[in-house]
């Protein structure tokens, strides 16, 4: 190093001390965060032991259900300028259909990929 570099390093000692102090503050904050996490972990309930896990009901596993759904229209506001509130809207965009019979494929009603063609030639 040249004399100018030594002099620049000597005059910039305040910056080095500031960086050191900032580093110590960060290390202290990390140590505090780890200790806080350990305390929170100690307060949590323990994980269940082998025999304490939930078991299947006597009737066996629960199976999925199939149902036909139909669109559920958004209600219209009464007067002009009246706004709908969230509790007036429904929770999903569809509702259970009254007619639960499944639509079956009708020969000749659709072709390949829904083109509406004659199907097999």
DRENDO-1510 file (C-alpha; in Angstrom, 1 decimal, always signed):
<recs>
REC; n; res; u; v; w
REC; 1; UNK; +0.0; +0.0; +0.0 .
REC; 2; UNK; +1.1; +3.5; -0.6 .
REC; 3; UNK; +1.3; +6.3; +1.9 .
REC; 4; UNK; -1.9; +7.9; +0.6 .
REC; 5; UNK; -3.8; +4.6; +1.1 .
REC; 6; UNK; -2.5; +4.3; +4.7 .
REC; 7; UNK; -3.5; +7.9; +5.4 .
REC; 8; UNK; -7.0; +7.3; +3.9 .
REC; 9; UNK; -7.5; +4.2; +6.1 .
REC; 10; UNK; -6.4; +6.1; +9.2 .
REC; 11; UNK; -8.7; +9.0; +8.6 .
REC; 12; UNK; -11.7; +6.7; +7.9 .
REC; 13; UNK; -11.5; +5.0; +11.3 .
REC; 14; UNK; -15.0; +6.3; +12.3 .
REC; 15; UNK; -16.5; +4.4; +9.4 .
REC; 16; UNK; -14.9; +1.2; +10.4 .
REC; 17; UNK; -16.1; +1.6; +14.0 .
REC; 18; UNK; -19.7; +2.3; +12.7 .
REC; 19; UNK; -19.6; -0.8; +10.6 .
REC; 20; UNK; -18.4; -2.8; +13.6 .
REC; 21; UNK; -21.1; -1.5; +15.8 .
REC; 22; UNK; -23.8; -2.2; +13.2 .
REC; 23; UNK; -22.5; -5.7; +12.9 .
REC; 24; UNK; -22.6; -6.2; +16.6 .
REC; 25; UNK; -26.2; -4.9; +16.7 .
REC; 26; UNK; -27.2; -7.3; +13.9 .
REC; 27; UNK; -25.6; -10.3; +15.7 .
REC; 28; UNK; -27.3; -9.3; +18.9 .
REC; 29; UNK; -30.7; -9.1; +17.1 .
REC; 30; UNK; -30.2; -12.5; +15.6 .
REC; 31; UNK; -29.3; -14.1; +19.0 .
REC; 32; UNK; -32.4; -12.4; +20.5 .
REC; 33; UNK; -34.6; -13.8; +17.7 .
REC; 34; UNK; -33.3; -17.3; +18.1 .
REC; 35; UNK; -33.9; -17.2; +21.9 .
REC; 36; UNK; -37.4; -15.8; +21.4 .
REC; 37; UNK; -38.1; -18.6; +18.9 .
REC; 38; UNK; -36.9; -21.2; +21.4 .
REC; 39; UNK; -39.2; -19.8; +24.1 .
REC; 40; UNK; -42.2; -19.8; +21.8 .
REC; 41; UNK; -41.4; -23.4; +20.8 .
REC; 42; UNK; -41.3; -24.4; +24.5 .
REC; 43; UNK; -44.8; -23.0; +25.1 .
REC; 44; UNK; -46.4; -24.9; +22.2 .
REC; 45; UNK; -48.1; -28.2; +22.9 .
REC; 46; UNK; -46.0; -31.3; +22.3 .
REC; 47; UNK; -46.6; -33.4; +19.2 .
REC; 48; UNK; -48.8; -36.4; +19.7 .
REC; 49; UNK; -47.2; -39.8; +20.6 .
REC; 50; UNK; -47.8; -42.9; +18.5 .
REC; 51; UNK; -51.0; -44.0; +20.2 .
REC; 52; UNK; -52.5; -40.4; +20.4 .
REC; 53; UNK; -52.9; -39.8; +16.7 .
REC; 54; UNK; -56.4; -39.6; +15.2 .
REC; 55; UNK; -57.9; -42.9; +14.0 .
REC; 56; UNK; -60.4; -43.8; +11.3 .
REC; 57; UNK; -64.0; -44.0; +12.4 .
REC; 58; UNK; -65.7; -47.4; +13.0 .
REC; 59; UNK; -67.6; -47.0; +9.7 .
REC; 60; UNK; -64.4; -46.7; +7.7 .
REC; 61; UNK; -63.0; -43.9; +5.7 .
REC; 62; UNK; -65.2; -41.0; +4.5 .
REC; 63; UNK; -65.8; -41.1; +0.8 .
REC; 64; UNK; -66.3; -38.3; -1.6 .
REC; 65; UNK; -69.8; -37.4; -2.8 .
REC; 66; UNK; -71.0; -36.6; -6.3 .
REC; 67; UNK; -73.6; -34.0; -7.1 .
REC; 68; UNK; -74.7; -32.0; -10.0 .
REC; 69; UNK; -74.2; -28.3; -9.6 .
REC; 70; UNK; -75.7; -25.4; -11.4 .
REC; 71; UNK; -74.7; -21.7; -11.6 .
REC; 72; UNK; -75.8; -19.5; -8.7 .
REC; 73; UNK; -76.8; -16.1; -10.0 .
REC; 74; UNK; -75.6; -13.0; -8.1 .
REC; 75; UNK; -78.6; -11.2; -6.6 .
REC; 76; UNK; -79.5; -7.8; -8.0 .
REC; 77; UNK; -79.5; -4.7; -5.9 .
REC; 78; UNK; -83.0; -3.3; -5.2 .
REC; 79; UNK; -82.8; +0.4; -6.0 .
REC; 80; UNK; -80.6; +2.4; -8.3 .
REC; 81; UNK; -77.3; +3.2; -6.5 .
REC; 82; UNK; -77.9; +0.5; -3.8 .
REC; 83; UNK; -74.9; -1.7; -3.2 .
REC; 84; UNK; -74.7; -5.3; -2.2 .
REC; 85; UNK; -72.9; -6.1; +1.0 .
REC; 86; UNK; -70.7; -9.3; +1.3 .
REC; 87; UNK; -73.3; -11.1; +3.5 .
REC; 88; UNK; -75.9; -10.7; +0.8 .
REC; 89; UNK; -73.7; -12.7; -1.7 .
REC; 90; UNK; -73.4; -16.4; -1.7 .
REC; 91; UNK; -70.3; -18.3; -0.7 .
REC; 92; UNK; -69.7; -20.0; -4.0 .
REC; 93; UNK; -70.5; -19.5; -7.7 .
REC; 94; UNK; -72.7; -22.6; -7.9 .
REC; 95; UNK; -75.4; -24.4; -6.0 .
REC; 96; UNK; -76.8; -27.9; -5.7 .
REC; 97; UNK; -79.0; -28.7; -8.6 .
REC; 98; UNK; -82.6; -29.9; -8.0 .
REC; 99; UNK; -82.2; -32.5; -10.7 .
REC; 100; UNK; -79.5; -34.9; -9.6 .
REC; 101; UNK; -79.7; -37.2; -12.7 .
REC; 102; UNK; -76.4; -37.3; -14.6 .
REC; 103; UNK; -76.5; -36.3; -18.2 .
REC; 104; UNK; -75.5; -39.2; -20.4 .
REC; 105; UNK; -73.9; -39.2; -23.8 .
REC; 106; UNK; -76.4; -39.3; -26.6 .
REC; 107; UNK; -75.1; -40.9; -29.8 .
REC; 108; UNK; -74.9; -38.5; -32.7 .
REC; 109; UNK; -75.1; -35.4; -30.4 .
REC; 110; UNK; -71.4; -34.6; -30.6 .
REC; 111; UNK; -68.4; -35.5; -32.6 .
REC; 112; UNK; -64.7; -35.5; -31.9 .
REC; 113; UNK; -63.7; -32.9; -29.4 .
REC; 114; UNK; -67.1; -31.4; -29.3 .
REC; 115; UNK; -67.3; -30.4; -32.9 .
REC; 116; UNK; -70.9; -31.3; -33.3 .
REC; 117; UNK; -70.1; -33.5; -36.3 .
REC; 118; UNK; -71.5; -36.9; -37.1 .
REC; 119; UNK; -68.9; -38.7; -34.9 .
REC; 120; UNK; -67.7; -42.0; -36.5 .
REC; 121; UNK; -67.8; -42.1; -40.2 .
</recs>
